[in-house]
């Protein structure tokens, strides 16, 4: 009887192991669903600077990718369109960082930083839920709540970028969304209030680079995974 119980427990353990993965690895289920791993946890392979240059190994820290210090952001090397992006992040005290999507060009426009070429999901050491707080679509859509855990704890974010729709989840909470088709005027939100970007987001390119921002603070990212979506 005891031998039968042990064999059953071993089979259960082996079957469940395919549902779990170590950090920076895909599960069997994720592979079957088409997920891709964008960071191997050991090297900067697949990531570049905004000048399209290789990155020093110092950006890899204990199985995570830290964009600080760099020239504005670390960039995944391939422009992408229509996907679900998931990752874990951990902030340092007074952190100011963010995840960029749809960065159409790595060359800044005159008088603008490269951030004007993309859309940022804010990550900041705050407890409020405004246009510049964690989960906000930076300066465009404020989050429903600030769902971030305290400094030093790992958080999970899911970003869906699908045609005209953007959706952001932090630690399982749906916090912000944006329908770009409702943003036809530069410097104006969908409700008519003003924002800082001279961009009509209805016409913003829907294909672009993913970037991890350096705004002068340590912020660590791991388990960076992407699932392509059909148009």
C-alpha positions as YAML, in Angstrom:
chain: A
units: angstrom
residues:
- id: 1
  name: UNK
  ca: [0.00, 0.00, 0.00]
- id: 2
  name: UNK
  ca: [2.80, 2.39, 0.95]
- id: 3
  name: UNK
  ca: [4.68, 1.61, -2.29]
- id: 4
  name: UNK
  ca: [1.54, 2.33, -4.31]
- id: 5
  name: UNK
  ca: [1.10, 5.68, -2.53]
- id: 6
  name: UNK
  ca: [4.72, 6.63, -3.18]
- id: 7
  name: UNK
  ca: [4.44, 5.75, -6.87]
- id: 8
  name: UNK
  ca: [1.25, 7.78, -7.15]
- id: 9
  name: UNK
  ca: [2.86, 10.76, -5.48]
- id: 10
  name: UNK
  ca: [5.87, 10.52, -7.81]
- id: 11
  name: UNK
  ca: [3.63, 10.43, -10.88]
- id: 12
  name: UNK
  ca: [1.71, 13.45, -9.60]
- id: 13
  name: UNK
  ca: [4.96, 15.34, -9.00]
- id: 14
  name: UNK
  ca: [6.28, 14.53, -12.46]
- id: 15
  name: UNK
  ca: [3.06, 15.56, -14.15]
- id: 16
  name: UNK
  ca: [2.84, 18.84, -12.21]
- id: 17
  name: UNK
  ca: [6.47, 19.71, -13.02]
- id: 18
  name: UNK
  ca: [5.47, 20.30, -16.64]
- id: 19
  name: UNK
  ca: [3.05, 23.00, -15.42]
- id: 20
  name: UNK
  ca: [5.75, 24.89, -13.54]
- id: 21
  name: UNK
  ca: [9.01, 26.38, -14.71]
- id: 22
  name: UNK
  ca: [12.05, 27.88, -13.11]
- id: 23
  name: UNK
  ca: [12.58, 31.59, -13.58]
- id: 24
  name: UNK
  ca: [13.28, 32.59, -17.18]
- id: 25
  name: UNK
  ca: [12.04, 29.31, -18.61]
- id: 26
  name: UNK
  ca: [8.86, 28.27, -20.42]
- id: 27
  name: UNK
  ca: [6.56, 25.52, -19.24]
- id: 28
  name: UNK
  ca: [5.50, 22.77, -21.61]
- id: 29
  name: UNK
  ca: [2.04, 24.33, -21.65]
- id: 30
  name: UNK
  ca: [3.43, 27.75, -22.58]
- id: 31
  name: UNK
  ca: [5.46, 26.24, -25.41]
- id: 32
  name: UNK
  ca: [2.40, 24.45, -26.75]
- id: 33
  name: UNK
  ca: [0.46, 27.73, -26.64]
- id: 34
  name: UNK
  ca: [3.10, 29.58, -28.67]
- id: 35
  name: UNK
  ca: [4.79, 31.64, -25.94]
- id: 36
  name: UNK
  ca: [8.32, 32.91, -26.58]
- id: 37
  name: UNK
  ca: [11.01, 33.62, -24.00]
- id: 38
  name: UNK
  ca: [12.62, 37.04, -24.59]
- id: 39
  name: UNK
  ca: [15.26, 36.87, -21.82]
- id: 40
  name: UNK
  ca: [17.24, 33.77, -20.87]
- id: 41
  name: UNK
  ca: [18.20, 35.03, -17.40]
- id: 42
  name: UNK
  ca: [21.92, 34.72, -18.12]
- id: 43
  name: UNK
  ca: [22.85, 36.95, -21.05]
- id: 44
  name: UNK
  ca: [21.67, 40.07, -22.90]
- id: 45
  name: UNK
  ca: [21.06, 38.00, -26.04]
- id: 46
  name: UNK
  ca: [18.20, 39.55, -28.01]
- id: 47
  name: UNK
  ca: [18.51, 42.95, -26.33]
- id: 48
  name: UNK
  ca: [20.21, 46.08, -27.67]
- id: 49
  name: UNK
  ca: [20.66, 49.75, -26.87]
- id: 50
  name: UNK
  ca: [18.60, 52.44, -28.61]
- id: 51
  name: UNK
  ca: [21.70, 52.97, -30.76]
- id: 52
  name: UNK
  ca: [21.39, 49.34, -31.93]
- id: 53
  name: UNK
  ca: [24.54, 48.37, -30.06]
- id: 54
  name: UNK
  ca: [25.26, 45.25, -27.95]
- id: 55
  name: UNK
  ca: [24.77, 45.54, -24.21]
- id: 56
  name: UNK
  ca: [27.35, 44.91, -21.47]
- id: 57
  name: UNK
  ca: [26.86, 41.81, -19.37]
- id: 58
  name: UNK
  ca: [26.51, 44.01, -16.27]
- id: 59
  name: UNK
  ca: [22.82, 44.53, -17.13]
- id: 60
  name: UNK
  ca: [22.18, 40.90, -16.11]
- id: 61
  name: UNK
  ca: [21.91, 40.73, -12.32]
- id: 62
  name: UNK
  ca: [20.92, 37.56, -10.45]
- id: 63
  name: UNK
  ca: [18.71, 36.25, -13.21]
- id: 64
  name: UNK
  ca: [17.11, 39.59, -14.03]
- id: 65
  name: UNK
  ca: [17.63, 42.38, -16.54]
- id: 66
  name: UNK
  ca: [18.34, 45.82, -15.07]
- id: 67
  name: UNK
  ca: [18.28, 48.70, -17.59]
- id: 68
  name: UNK
  ca: [20.10, 51.07, -15.20]
- id: 69
  name: UNK
  ca: [22.39, 52.63, -16.21]
- id: 70
  name: UNK
  ca: [21.89, 52.93, -19.95]
- id: 71
  name: UNK
  ca: [20.92, 55.50, -22.54]
- id: 72
  name: UNK
  ca: [17.17, 55.74, -21.87]
- id: 73
  name: UNK
  ca: [16.13, 52.09, -22.37]
- id: 74
  name: UNK
  ca: [17.12, 48.55, -23.26]
- id: 75
  name: UNK
  ca: [15.31, 47.34, -26.36]
- id: 76
  name: UNK
  ca: [14.25, 43.91, -27.57]
- id: 77
  name: UNK
  ca: [15.91, 43.60, -30.97]
- id: 78
  name: UNK
  ca: [12.82, 42.88, -33.13]
- id: 79
  name: UNK
  ca: [9.84, 45.21, -33.68]
- id: 80
  name: UNK
  ca: [6.62, 43.36, -32.84]
- id: 81
  name: UNK
  ca: [2.90, 43.70, -33.48]
- id: 82
  name: UNK
  ca: [-0.12, 42.12, -31.75]
- id: 83
  name: UNK
  ca: [0.91, 40.16, -28.66]
- id: 84
  name: UNK
  ca: [0.48, 39.49, -24.98]
- id: 85
  name: UNK
  ca: [3.61, 40.43, -23.01]
- id: 86
  name: UNK
  ca: [4.13, 39.19, -19.46]
- id: 87
  name: UNK
  ca: [7.01, 39.79, -17.09]
- id: 88
  name: UNK
  ca: [7.94, 40.21, -13.44]
- id: 89
  name: UNK
  ca: [9.49, 43.40, -12.08]
- id: 90
  name: UNK
  ca: [10.95, 44.58, -8.79]
- id: 91
  name: UNK
  ca: [11.69, 48.22, -7.99]
- id: 92
  name: UNK
  ca: [14.23, 50.04, -5.86]
- id: 93
  name: UNK
  ca: [13.27, 52.90, -3.48]
- id: 94
  name: UNK
  ca: [12.13, 56.05, -5.34]
- id: 95
  name: UNK
  ca: [12.24, 54.08, -8.60]
- id: 96
  name: UNK
  ca: [11.13, 55.67, -11.86]
- id: 97
  name: UNK
  ca: [11.00, 53.21, -14.76]
- id: 98
  name: UNK
  ca: [8.59, 51.89, -17.35]
- id: 99
  name: UNK
  ca: [7.89, 49.37, -20.09]
- id: 100
  name: UNK
  ca: [7.72, 50.78, -23.60]
- id: 101
  name: UNK
  ca: [5.69, 49.20, -26.38]
- id: 102
  name: UNK
  ca: [5.08, 50.17, -30.03]
- id: 103
  name: UNK
  ca: [8.28, 52.22, -30.19]
- id: 104
  name: UNK
  ca: [8.15, 52.87, -33.91]
- id: 105
  name: UNK
  ca: [11.72, 54.12, -34.29]
- id: 106
  name: UNK
  ca: [14.82, 54.19, -32.10]
- id: 107
  name: UNK
  ca: [15.82, 57.54, -33.59]
- id: 108
  name: UNK
  ca: [14.35, 60.46, -31.60]
- id: 109
  name: UNK
  ca: [12.58, 63.23, -33.44]
- id: 110
  name: UNK
  ca: [14.28, 66.66, -33.20]
- id: 111
  name: UNK
  ca: [13.68, 68.16, -29.79]
- id: 112
  name: UNK
  ca: [12.09, 64.97, -28.44]
- id: 113
  name: UNK
  ca: [13.36, 61.90, -26.60]
- id: 114
  name: UNK
  ca: [12.77, 58.44, -28.01]
- id: 115
  name: UNK
  ca: [9.83, 57.98, -25.62]
- id: 116
  name: UNK
  ca: [7.70, 60.10, -27.94]
- id: 117
  name: UNK
  ca: [8.05, 57.29, -30.51]
- id: 118
  name: UNK
  ca: [6.33, 54.74, -28.28]
- id: 119
  name: UNK
  ca: [3.82, 54.19, -25.49]
- id: 120
  name: UNK
  ca: [4.96, 53.68, -21.89]
- id: 121
  name: UNK
  ca: [3.46, 51.60, -19.11]
- id: 122
  name: UNK
  ca: [4.62, 53.44, -15.99]
- id: 123
  name: UNK
  ca: [6.46, 51.81, -13.08]
- id: 124
  name: UNK
  ca: [7.10, 54.11, -10.12]
- id: 125
  name: UNK
  ca: [7.60, 53.94, -6.35]
- id: 126
  name: UNK
  ca: [4.29, 55.59, -5.44]
- id: 127
  name: UNK
  ca: [1.03, 54.57, -3.80]
- id: 128
  name: UNK
  ca: [-1.35, 56.79, -5.78]
- id: 129
  name: UNK
  ca: [-3.15, 56.00, -9.04]
- id: 130
  name: UNK
  ca: [-2.51, 58.94, -11.31]
- id: 131
  name: UNK
  ca: [-1.26, 59.38, -14.85]
- id: 132
  name: UNK
  ca: [2.38, 58.73, -13.83]
- id: 133
  name: UNK
  ca: [1.90, 55.87, -11.35]
- id: 134
  name: UNK
  ca: [2.45, 52.14, -11.80]
- id: 135
  name: UNK
  ca: [0.03, 50.64, -14.29]
- id: 136
  name: UNK
  ca: [-0.74, 53.96, -15.98]
- id: 137
  name: UNK
  ca: [-0.40, 54.27, -19.72]
- id: 138
  name: UNK
  ca: [1.96, 57.12, -19.06]
- id: 139
  name: UNK
  ca: [0.33, 60.56, -19.16]
- id: 140
  name: UNK
  ca: [-2.53, 59.12, -21.20]
- id: 141
  name: UNK
  ca: [-4.63, 56.76, -19.05]
- id: 142
  name: UNK
  ca: [-4.50, 56.60, -15.27]
- id: 143
  name: UNK
  ca: [-4.87, 53.18, -13.62]
- id: 144
  name: UNK
  ca: [-8.08, 52.13, -11.89]
- id: 145
  name: UNK
  ca: [-5.99, 51.28, -8.81]
- id: 146
  name: UNK
  ca: [-2.30, 51.09, -7.89]
- id: 147
  name: UNK
  ca: [-1.90, 47.32, -7.59]
- id: 148
  name: UNK
  ca: [1.87, 47.28, -7.09]
- id: 149
  name: UNK
  ca: [3.48, 45.46, -4.15]
- id: 150
  name: UNK
  ca: [5.94, 47.25, -1.81]
- id: 151
  name: UNK
  ca: [9.53, 48.03, -2.79]
- id: 152
  name: UNK
  ca: [11.67, 44.90, -2.95]
- id: 153
  name: UNK
  ca: [8.83, 42.50, -3.81]
- id: 154
  name: UNK
  ca: [8.28, 40.98, -7.23]
- id: 155
  name: UNK
  ca: [5.27, 42.09, -9.26]
- id: 156
  name: UNK
  ca: [3.68, 40.51, -12.32]
- id: 157
  name: UNK
  ca: [2.48, 42.57, -15.29]
- id: 158
  name: UNK
  ca: [0.55, 41.54, -18.38]
- id: 159
  name: UNK
  ca: [0.27, 43.89, -21.36]
- id: 160
  name: UNK
  ca: [-1.98, 43.11, -24.30]
- id: 161
  name: UNK
  ca: [-1.20, 45.06, -27.47]
- id: 162
  name: UNK
  ca: [-3.75, 44.07, -30.12]
- id: 163
  name: UNK
  ca: [-4.57, 46.32, -33.06]
- id: 164
  name: UNK
  ca: [-6.25, 49.44, -31.60]
- id: 165
  name: UNK
  ca: [-6.53, 48.05, -28.06]
- id: 166
  name: UNK
  ca: [-4.09, 48.19, -25.15]
- id: 167
  name: UNK
  ca: [-4.80, 46.53, -21.79]
- id: 168
  name: UNK
  ca: [-2.64, 46.41, -18.67]
- id: 169
  name: UNK
  ca: [-2.88, 44.05, -15.68]
- id: 170
  name: UNK
  ca: [-0.73, 44.33, -12.55]
- id: 171
  name: UNK
  ca: [-0.63, 41.38, -10.14]
- id: 172
  name: UNK
  ca: [-3.82, 39.98, -11.63]
- id: 173
  name: UNK
  ca: [-5.74, 43.28, -11.46]
- id: 174
  name: UNK
  ca: [-6.99, 44.92, -14.66]
- id: 175
  name: UNK
  ca: [-5.78, 48.48, -14.15]
- id: 176
  name: UNK
  ca: [-5.85, 50.40, -17.45]
- id: 177
  name: UNK
  ca: [-6.94, 50.12, -21.06]
- id: 178
  name: UNK
  ca: [-6.91, 52.30, -24.15]
- id: 179
  name: UNK
  ca: [-8.70, 52.20, -27.49]
- id: 180
  name: UNK
  ca: [-6.40, 54.09, -29.82]
- id: 181
  name: UNK
  ca: [-9.17, 54.62, -32.35]
- id: 182
  name: UNK
  ca: [-10.70, 57.07, -29.84]
- id: 183
  name: UNK
  ca: [-7.56, 59.24, -29.79]
- id: 184
  name: UNK
  ca: [-7.59, 61.16, -33.13]
- id: 185
  name: UNK
  ca: [-6.05, 64.46, -31.94]
- id: 186
  name: UNK
  ca: [-2.46, 65.21, -30.87]
- id: 187
  name: UNK
  ca: [-2.05, 66.41, -27.25]
- id: 188
  name: UNK
  ca: [-5.65, 65.43, -26.45]
- id: 189
  name: UNK
  ca: [-6.96, 62.44, -24.53]
- id: 190
  name: UNK
  ca: [-10.12, 60.67, -25.62]
- id: 191
  name: UNK
  ca: [-12.10, 62.82, -23.13]
- id: 192
  name: UNK
  ca: [-10.63, 66.04, -24.57]
- id: 193
  name: UNK
  ca: [-8.23, 66.80, -21.70]
- id: 194
  name: UNK
  ca: [-4.62, 67.66, -22.52]
- id: 195
  name: UNK
  ca: [-1.56, 65.41, -22.38]
- id: 196
  name: UNK
  ca: [2.11, 66.05, -23.19]
- id: 197
  name: UNK
  ca: [2.55, 64.07, -26.41]
- id: 198
  name: UNK
  ca: [2.20, 65.68, -29.84]
- id: 199
  name: UNK
  ca: [0.88, 62.39, -31.20]
- id: 200
  name: UNK
  ca: [-2.53, 61.41, -32.58]
- id: 201
  name: UNK
  ca: [-2.57, 57.87, -31.22]
- id: 202
  name: UNK
  ca: [-5.22, 56.74, -33.69]
- id: 203
  name: UNK
  ca: [-2.51, 57.03, -36.33]
- id: 204
  name: UNK
  ca: [0.41, 55.81, -34.21]
- id: 205
  name: UNK
  ca: [2.21, 52.77, -35.68]
- id: 206
  name: UNK
  ca: [0.93, 49.53, -34.19]
- id: 207
  name: UNK
  ca: [4.21, 47.72, -34.74]
- id: 208
  name: UNK
  ca: [7.31, 48.65, -32.78]
- id: 209
  name: UNK
  ca: [9.99, 47.83, -30.24]
- id: 210
  name: UNK
  ca: [9.54, 46.75, -26.63]
- id: 211
  name: UNK
  ca: [11.82, 48.64, -24.23]
- id: 212
  name: UNK
  ca: [12.74, 48.66, -20.53]
- id: 213
  name: UNK
  ca: [13.31, 52.22, -19.39]
- id: 214
  name: UNK
  ca: [16.20, 53.61, -17.38]
- id: 215
  name: UNK
  ca: [15.14, 56.82, -15.69]
- id: 216
  name: UNK
  ca: [17.96, 56.91, -13.14]
- id: 217
  name: UNK
  ca: [16.83, 54.06, -10.85]
- id: 218
  name: UNK
  ca: [17.43, 50.34, -10.49]
- id: 219
  name: UNK
  ca: [14.52, 48.21, -11.66]
- id: 220
  name: UNK
  ca: [14.83, 44.49, -12.28]
- id: 221
  name: UNK
  ca: [12.90, 42.46, -14.87]
- id: 222
  name: UNK
  ca: [12.68, 38.69, -15.31]
- id: 223
  name: UNK
  ca: [10.43, 36.02, -16.86]
- id: 224
  name: UNK
  ca: [9.93, 38.18, -19.95]
- id: 225
  name: UNK
  ca: [7.55, 36.21, -22.17]
- id: 226
  name: UNK
  ca: [5.54, 37.03, -25.26]
- id: 227
  name: UNK
  ca: [2.68, 35.31, -27.07]
- id: 228
  name: UNK
  ca: [1.98, 36.58, -30.61]
- id: 229
  name: UNK
  ca: [-1.67, 37.31, -31.47]
- id: 230
  name: UNK
  ca: [-3.32, 37.25, -34.85]
- id: 231
  name: UNK
  ca: [-4.59, 40.46, -36.38]
...
